[in-house]
Amino acid sequence: MSLQAGRLRHRLSIQENRPGRDPDTGAVIPVWVELTAVRGSFEPLSARDFIAAAAAQTKLSARAVVRYRADIKEKMRLVYSGKVFLIQGALPDKESGREYLTLLLSEDLSDG
């Protein structure tokens, strides 16, 4: 199955957590930095998917499909339309494993 460019209609920001410095105290603090901006397909989970995720005791709330990149990992986050989602998993396509990634997302409800 080939990934059609028309499906990649959303702008997604992929961020990673890096150490930074607090400007007041000089203490090392975690800072989210944009790794890359990509085009992808973003969709909230359907009711059926949401129920399945709840049954598996996960808090998945959405998925995104992007062209394959080896540098996108769990523990990163995705920002779309002002909302922040934690990447819970990055699944390569079943055919080649190098065409696209499906990112499993949970909404980040923390303050930072």
N, C-alpha and C positions, 0 to 999 in steps of 0.2 A: 504494500500500500504506500503510495507516495503522498507526501504532505503537500497540499496545494497552498500556494502563496496567498490566495484569497482568504484562507482561514486565519492567517496571521495578521489580524486587523487591530490588535490591541498593543499599546506600548507598555511594556513591563520593565520595571527596574529590578535588577538582581543585586542584592546587597550582602556584604559579608562583614562580620564583626572583627574589628582590628583594635589593638590597644592605642589609646590616645592619652592626652594629658589634660587634666583639669586646669583651666587658665588661672584660677584663683589659688589653688593649693599646690599645683604641680604633680598631684597624685596621678598614677596611671589609672585610666578608666576605659571601659569598653565603648567603642564608637562604631556606629554602622556607616559603612562607606560603600558607594555604588561601585560594584565590580563591572557591570555592563548594563546597557539598555538594549533590550531585544524586542522584536515583534513576535507576538504569539497569540494563541487562542486562550481566552480566559472564560471559565464558566463555573458558576456555583454548582454544588452537587444537587442532583435531582432528589426528590423525596425518597425514592428507592435507595439511591446511593447513601443518602444521609442516614436512613434507618440501618443499612448494612454497616456503616461506619460506627454507629452507636452500638450495634450488637457486638462489634469487634472491640469495643471500648476505646475507640480512637476519636479524636475531635476534629476530623477532617471536615472542611466546609466548602472547598473549591478544588478545581484542578486547572492547570495551565499546560498547554502544549507548545513547546518551542523547538527550534532547530537544535540538533544535538550539539552540545558543548561539554567537553570533559571537565571543565572547571566549575560546573554547577553541582553543588553538594547539599546534603542534608545539613542542617544547622545554619544555613544561609536564610535569607528572607526575600520575599518578593513584594514590591509595592505596585499596586494597580488602583488607579482612580482614587488616590488618597487613602486607601486602606492598606494595612500591613498584614502580610500572611507569612507564617513560618513554613519553610519547606520541610516537610516530614519525610519525603521520599522523592527520588528521581529515577523513574523507570525508563530505560531505553526501549525503542521500538522492538517488536518481536522478530522482524525479518532480518535486518542487518545489524541492529544494535547501534547504528551510527547515523541514522537519519533524523530522528527526533527524540525528545525526552518528554515524558508526561510527569509533571511536578504535582505531587499530592500536597495540599495546603491546608493549614489550619489558621484561622484568624488570630492575630496577635492582639490580645486585649490588654496587654501591659501598657504602662505609660511611656516606655522608652523604646 
